[in-house]
Amino acid sequence: MSGCDLVFRQKGRDLIHFHVDRAETCLGPHPTNDVIIPEPNLPDVAAGLVDRGNHRYFLRSLTHELVSVNGKVIEDDEISLIHDDEISI
């Protein structure tokens, strides 16, 4: 599994680069998550990044209406991602 990179940006500036090399990566404010997002209004686990192999990645939303991709709120449980998609939580 080669993985991918998550880049966290704020106001157009890169803040954090995180290399993802696991089958599933949990994101949220709880300290047990793989990627800790310091936002107290989120549930403990806000989303999961799932690697289905062959460079196919999916974002699983666990917060309905708080997670969006490219400005569009995720309506289903998960959405397929492509290179340079912008995730907002």
N, C-alpha and C positions, 0 to 999 in steps of 0.2 A: 504494500500500500504506500503510494508516494505522498499522498496528502495534498493539502491546499493551504493557502494562507488567508487568514482573516485580518483585515486592516480596520482598526477603529479610528474614525475621524470625527473631529468636532470643528465646526466652522471652517471646513476646508483644509484642516491641518491633521496630518497623521499623528495619532497619539500612541497606539499600540499595534504591534505586529505579532500575530499568534499563529504558529504553524500547527495545522491540524493533521494528525497522523493516526487517528483512531477511527474505528467504525462509527462511533457516536460520540459527539462532544456536547456537553450540557452547558448552557449559558444562563446566567441569572445572578442575583445578589448573594445567594447563600455561599458560604466559604467552601462547601464541598463540590461546587461546580468546577468544571475544567476552565471556564472563562468566567471570571467574576465581574459582573456589571454593577457598579456602585449606585444602584437606583432603588431606594427603599420602597417605592410604590409598586414594584414588580413582585410577582409571586417568587418563592424560593428558586424554582426552576422555570425560566420564562420561555426557553426554546431549546431545541436540540438540532444540531447539524449532523446529518446522517450521510455517511459515505457508502454508496451502493456498489462501489467498484467501477473500473473503467471510466474514471473521471466523471461519474454521475453523483451529484450531491443534491440533497433535499433538506429543506428547512422545515422542521416540525414545530408548529406554534402551540404553546401550552397556555397562552394568555388571551385567546380570541380577542381581536380588535386592538391589541397593543403591539402586535408585530406586523410590519409591512415590508414588502420587497419592491424597490423602485417606486415608492410612494403609494403602492396599492396594498391595502389591508389583506392579509391572508384570510380567505373565507373558508377554505377547507382545512383539514388537520395539518397538511403539509403541502409544500410547493417545490417544484424542481428549480434548481439554481443553475445559472450559467456564469461564465467568467465576467467579472466586473459588476455583478448585481449588487445593489445597495440595500442592505438590511437595516431597518430601523426598529429599535425596541424601546 
